[in-house]
């Protein structure tokens, strides 16, 4: 599409003929991504997976892998997110991934809380804003991916496989955390993420995300 108007994009997704079960939307910022999701849901359209969803899962998985490589279990890990507004679901996803402590940091905090000083007491820096200096957390910084499409290649097939079978209507932080765990579990030793052509990834994501829906189904039966 040649427009960034969330309403126009949502209308075109809903009007697709024949109708689709899932739409993968790429190339939009956080605010527009959320707007497209909301508009499509309100119009009774298909499940929407956005580029930001898959990037969020990839960032969480990379963080888990980096913590493990540093000899820290996720539950004891301390993570700082620079520019959390760039990926609103990242914080909840990290929490549900079992990360022990998460702190948000903005450029306006630099005077009172210099990022380099803050990182002396934390393990990993996720630099969503792209403003961190190389010296703030050398060897411990997770940047926003320069090629989000490659992360999409890795994540989207497994997410579609997992969610379509459960008539899912929304990509939640629980789903993204399960996806992140699957990616971290299948990543080869010394690597943050598995290769896009790794045949284990789709099965791992399907299994981990499937457990989330199985738990939700079981919980609803007992309510």
C-alpha positions as CSV (number, residue, x, y, z in Angstrom):
1,X,0.0,0.0,0.0
2,X,1.2,3.5,-0.6
3,X,-0.5,5.1,2.4
4,X,0.3,5.2,6.1
5,X,-3.2,6.1,7.1
6,X,-4.3,3.5,9.6
7,X,-8.0,3.7,8.7
8,X,-7.4,3.3,5.0
9,X,-5.1,0.3,5.6
10,X,-7.6,-1.3,8.0
11,X,-10.5,-0.8,5.5
12,X,-8.5,-2.4,2.7
13,X,-7.6,-5.4,4.9
14,X,-11.2,-5.9,5.9
15,X,-12.4,-5.6,2.3
16,X,-9.9,-8.1,0.8
17,X,-11.6,-10.6,-1.5
18,X,-11.6,-13.4,-0.8
19,X,-11.4,-12.7,2.9
20,X,-8.1,-13.6,4.7
21,X,-7.6,-15.2,8.1
22,X,-4.4,-13.3,9.0
23,X,-2.9,-10.0,7.7
24,X,0.8,-9.2,8.3
25,X,1.3,-5.4,8.3
26,X,4.8,-4.1,8.0
27,X,6.3,-0.6,7.6
28,X,4.3,1.2,10.3
29,X,5.4,2.9,13.5
30,X,4.0,1.8,16.9
31,X,1.1,4.2,17.0
32,X,-0.1,3.4,13.5
33,X,0.3,-0.3,14.1
34,X,-1.9,-0.2,17.1
35,X,-4.5,1.9,15.2
36,X,-4.6,-0.6,12.4
37,X,-5.2,-3.5,14.8
38,X,-7.9,-1.6,16.6
39,X,-9.7,-0.6,13.4
40,X,-9.6,-4.1,11.9
41,X,-10.9,-5.6,15.1
42,X,-13.7,-3.1,15.4
43,X,-14.7,-3.9,11.8
44,X,-14.7,-7.6,12.5
45,X,-11.7,-8.3,10.3
46,X,-8.9,-10.9,10.4
47,X,-6.2,-11.3,13.0
48,X,-3.5,-8.7,12.4
49,X,0.2,-9.4,13.1
50,X,2.4,-6.3,12.8
51,X,6.1,-5.9,12.1
52,X,6.3,-4.4,15.6
53,X,4.9,-7.6,17.1
54,X,7.5,-9.8,15.5
55,X,10.3,-7.3,16.4
56,X,9.1,-7.3,20.0
57,X,9.3,-11.0,20.2
58,X,12.8,-10.9,18.5
59,X,14.1,-8.3,21.0
60,X,12.8,-10.3,24.0
61,X,14.4,-13.5,22.6
62,X,17.7,-11.7,22.0
63,X,17.6,-10.3,25.5
64,X,17.1,-13.8,27.0
65,X,19.9,-15.2,24.9
66,X,22.3,-12.4,25.9
67,X,21.5,-12.8,29.6
68,X,22.1,-16.6,29.4
69,X,25.4,-15.9,27.5
70,X,26.4,-13.7,30.4
71,X,25.6,-16.5,32.9
72,X,22.4,-14.8,34.2
73,X,19.1,-16.6,34.5
74,X,16.3,-14.4,33.0
75,X,14.5,-14.2,36.4
76,X,17.6,-12.5,37.9
77,X,18.3,-10.3,34.9
78,X,18.1,-6.5,35.1
79,X,17.1,-4.8,31.8
80,X,16.9,-1.2,30.8
81,X,14.8,-0.1,27.9
82,X,15.7,3.1,26.1
83,X,12.7,4.6,24.4
84,X,9.9,2.2,25.6
85,X,7.3,4.1,23.6
86,X,8.8,2.7,20.4
87,X,7.6,-0.8,21.3
88,X,4.7,-0.6,23.9
89,X,4.4,-4.3,24.3
90,X,8.0,-5.0,24.9
91,X,7.9,-4.3,28.7
92,X,5.0,-6.6,29.3
93,X,6.5,-9.2,27.0
94,X,9.8,-9.1,29.0
95,X,7.9,-9.5,32.2
96,X,6.0,-12.5,31.0
97,X,9.2,-14.0,29.6
98,X,10.4,-14.1,33.2
99,X,12.8,-11.2,33.2
100,X,13.3,-10.2,36.8
101,X,13.7,-6.4,36.6
102,X,12.8,-3.9,33.9
103,X,13.5,-0.2,34.0
104,X,12.4,2.4,31.3
105,X,14.8,5.2,30.4
106,X,14.2,8.3,28.2
107,X,16.6,10.9,26.8
108,X,15.2,13.4,29.3
109,X,16.5,11.3,32.1
110,X,20.1,11.8,31.0
111,X,20.9,14.6,33.4
112,X,19.6,13.0,36.6
113,X,20.3,9.4,35.6
114,X,23.1,9.1,32.9
115,X,22.6,5.9,31.0
116,X,26.2,4.8,31.4
117,X,26.0,5.1,35.2
118,X,22.6,3.3,35.2
119,X,24.1,0.4,33.2
120,X,26.7,-0.2,36.0
121,X,23.9,-1.7,38.0
122,X,22.0,-3.5,35.1
123,X,22.8,-6.3,32.8
124,X,21.3,-5.5,29.3
125,X,20.3,-2.3,27.5
126,X,17.6,-2.5,24.8
127,X,18.2,0.6,22.7
128,X,14.9,1.2,20.9
129,X,15.5,4.9,20.4
130,X,19.0,4.3,18.9
131,X,20.5,7.1,21.0
132,X,22.7,5.1,23.3
133,X,26.5,5.6,23.0
134,X,28.8,2.6,22.3
135,X,30.3,3.1,25.7
136,X,27.0,3.0,27.7
137,X,26.8,-0.8,27.7
138,X,29.5,-2.3,25.5
139,X,28.7,-5.9,24.6
140,X,25.4,-5.7,26.4
141,X,23.3,-3.6,24.1
142,X,20.3,-5.0,22.1
143,X,19.6,-2.6,19.2
144,X,16.4,-2.2,17.2
145,X,16.9,-4.6,14.2
146,X,18.2,-2.9,11.1
147,X,16.3,-5.5,9.0
148,X,12.9,-6.1,10.6
149,X,11.9,-8.2,7.6
150,X,14.4,-10.9,8.5
151,X,12.8,-11.2,12.0
152,X,9.4,-11.4,10.3
153,X,10.7,-14.4,8.2
154,X,11.7,-16.0,11.4
155,X,8.6,-15.4,13.5
156,X,5.5,-15.0,11.3
157,X,5.2,-18.6,10.0
158,X,5.2,-20.0,13.5
159,X,2.8,-17.4,14.8
160,X,0.4,-18.1,12.0
161,X,0.6,-21.8,12.6
162,X,0.0,-21.4,16.3
163,X,-2.7,-18.8,16.3
164,X,-5.0,-19.8,13.4
165,X,-5.7,-23.2,15.0
166,X,-7.1,-21.4,18.1
167,X,-9.2,-18.8,16.4
168,X,-7.1,-16.1,18.0
169,X,-8.2,-12.5,17.6
170,X,-5.2,-10.6,19.1
171,X,-1.5,-10.9,19.5
172,X,-0.9,-10.4,23.2
173,X,2.2,-10.0,25.3
174,X,1.6,-13.6,26.5
175,X,1.8,-14.8,22.9
176,X,4.9,-12.7,22.2
177,X,6.6,-14.0,25.4
178,X,5.9,-17.6,24.3
179,X,7.3,-16.8,20.9
180,X,10.4,-15.2,22.5
181,X,11.0,-18.3,24.6
182,X,10.7,-20.5,21.5
183,X,13.3,-18.4,19.7
184,X,15.7,-18.4,22.6
185,X,15.3,-22.2,23.1
186,X,16.1,-22.9,19.4
187,X,18.9,-20.4,19.0
188,X,22.3,-22.2,18.6
189,X,24.9,-21.7,21.3
190,X,26.5,-18.3,21.0
191,X,23.8,-16.9,18.8
192,X,21.0,-14.6,19.8
193,X,18.4,-16.0,17.4
194,X,18.1,-19.1,15.2
195,X,18.5,-18.9,11.4
196,X,15.3,-18.1,9.4
197,X,15.5,-21.4,7.6
198,X,15.8,-23.4,10.9
199,X,13.1,-26.1,10.6
200,X,12.7,-26.3,14.4
201,X,11.5,-22.7,14.8
202,X,7.9,-23.1,13.5
203,X,7.3,-26.2,15.6
204,X,8.9,-24.5,18.7
205,X,6.7,-21.4,18.3
206,X,3.6,-23.5,17.7
207,X,4.2,-25.6,20.8
208,X,5.0,-22.6,23.1
209,X,2.2,-20.4,21.9
210,X,-0.2,-23.4,21.9
211,X,0.4,-23.8,25.6
212,X,-0.8,-20.3,26.2
213,X,-4.1,-21.0,24.5
214,X,-4.4,-24.4,26.2
215,X,-4.0,-22.7,29.5
216,X,-6.6,-20.0,28.6
217,X,-9.1,-22.7,27.5
218,X,-8.6,-24.7,30.7
219,X,-9.0,-21.6,32.8
220,X,-12.3,-20.7,31.1
221,X,-13.7,-24.1,31.6
222,X,-13.1,-23.8,35.4
223,X,-14.7,-20.4,35.7
